[in-house]
């Protein structure tokens, strides 16, 4: 089964009906059928919550994110994961939260779903599904 890691930007695009939301919707439908596994780091979940709450309020943003709960698995952070994400930040100069998405995708040999071109810095180490194309 193919695994996809959602970056906060992918969740935000989907919930705000932005460019590329149809690709995320297709992945969610695949997840519902059991044809794909979708995961998100709790760090990126929190980043999406913050960004959405700035526009819609915390209660609405939380409710919107919870609608994805049955289809997207949240991955907790432990010290080893945090250390690996810190190494990504040190080596590739990504934003802090982005390092958790990148590390999770590399760890799971998954495709990272994002709108952020900064992930291109990792080259072939990371498979990307770019929502802006």
C-alpha positions in Angstrom: 0.0 0.0 0.0 1.3 3.4 -0.9 2.0 5.8 2.0 1.6 9.6 1.8 2.8 12.1 4.4 0.7 15.3 4.4 2.5 18.5 5.1 0.5 21.2 6.8 0.3 23.1 3.5 -1.5 20.1 1.9 -4.1 20.0 4.7 -4.6 23.8 4.6 -5.1 23.7 0.8 -7.6 20.9 1.1 -9.7 22.5 3.8 -9.6 26.0 2.2 -10.4 24.6 -1.2 -7.2 26.0 -2.7 -5.2 24.9 -5.7 -4.4 21.2 -5.6 -7.3 20.3 -3.1 -8.6 17.8 -5.7 -5.4 15.8 -5.4 -5.7 15.7 -1.6 -9.4 14.8 -2.0 -8.4 11.9 -4.3 -5.9 10.6 -1.7 -8.5 10.9 1.0 -10.9 8.8 -1.1 -8.1 6.2 -1.6 -7.5 6.1 2.1 -11.2 5.6 2.8 -11.1 2.5 0.4 -8.0 1.2 2.1 -5.9 1.8 -1.1 -3.5 4.3 0.5 -2.2 5.2 4.0 -2.2 8.9 4.8 -0.2 10.2 7.8 0.8 13.5 9.3 3.2 14.4 12.1 1.5 16.0 15.1 3.9 18.9 14.6 2.5 19.5 11.1 -1.1 18.9 12.4 -0.5 21.7 14.9 1.0 23.9 12.2 -2.2 23.4 10.1 -4.4 24.0 13.1 -2.7 27.3 13.9 -2.8 28.6 10.3 -6.5 27.6 9.9 -7.4 29.0 13.3 -6.0 32.4 12.4 -8.7 32.6 9.7 -11.6 30.6 11.0 -11.1 30.5 14.7 -9.8 27.7 16.9 -13.0 25.8 17.4 -13.8 25.8 13.6 -10.3 24.8 12.7 -10.2 22.0 15.2 -13.6 20.7 14.0 -12.3 20.8 10.4 -9.2 18.9 11.2 -11.1 16.3 13.2 -13.1 15.5 10.0 -9.9 14.1 8.6 -9.1 12.0 11.7 -10.6 8.8 10.3 -8.6 9.0 7.1 -5.3 10.5 8.2 -3.2 8.9 11.0 -1.4 11.3 13.3 2.2 10.3 14.1 3.6 11.2 17.6 7.0 12.6 18.1 9.7 10.9 20.3 13.2 12.0 20.9 14.7 9.9 18.1 12.3 11.5 15.6 13.0 15.0 17.0 16.8 14.3 16.7 16.4 13.1 13.1 14.3 16.2 12.2 16.9 18.4 13.8 19.5 16.8 11.5 17.3 17.6 8.5 17.1 21.2 9.6 20.8 21.4 10.1 21.7 19.8 6.8 19.0 21.3 4.5 18.0 24.5 6.2 14.2 23.8 6.0 11.7 25.4 8.3 11.4 23.6 11.7 8.0 22.1 11.1 8.9 21.1 7.5 11.7 19.0 8.9 9.3 16.8 10.7 7.3 16.2 7.5 10.4 15.5 5.5 11.8 13.1 8.1 8.6 11.2 8.4 8.3 10.8 4.7 11.9 9.6 4.4 11.5 7.3 7.4 8.3 5.7 5.9 9.7 5.7 2.3 6.5 7.7 1.6 5.6 10.5 -0.8 5.3 13.9 0.8 2.3 15.9 -0.3 3.0 19.6 -0.1 2.8 23.0 -1.8 6.3 24.1 -0.5 9.1 24.2 -3.0 11.7 24.2 -0.2 11.5 20.4 0.0 13.3 20.3 -3.4 16.5 20.9 -1.4 16.4 17.3 -0.4 16.6 16.1 -4.0 16.2 12.4 -4.6 16.1 11.7 -0.8 12.4 12.7 -0.8 9.5 11.7 -3.1 7.2 14.7 -3.6 3.6 15.2 -4.8 3.6 18.9 -5.4 0.1 20.4 -5.2 1.0 23.5 -7.2 1.7 21.7 -10.4 
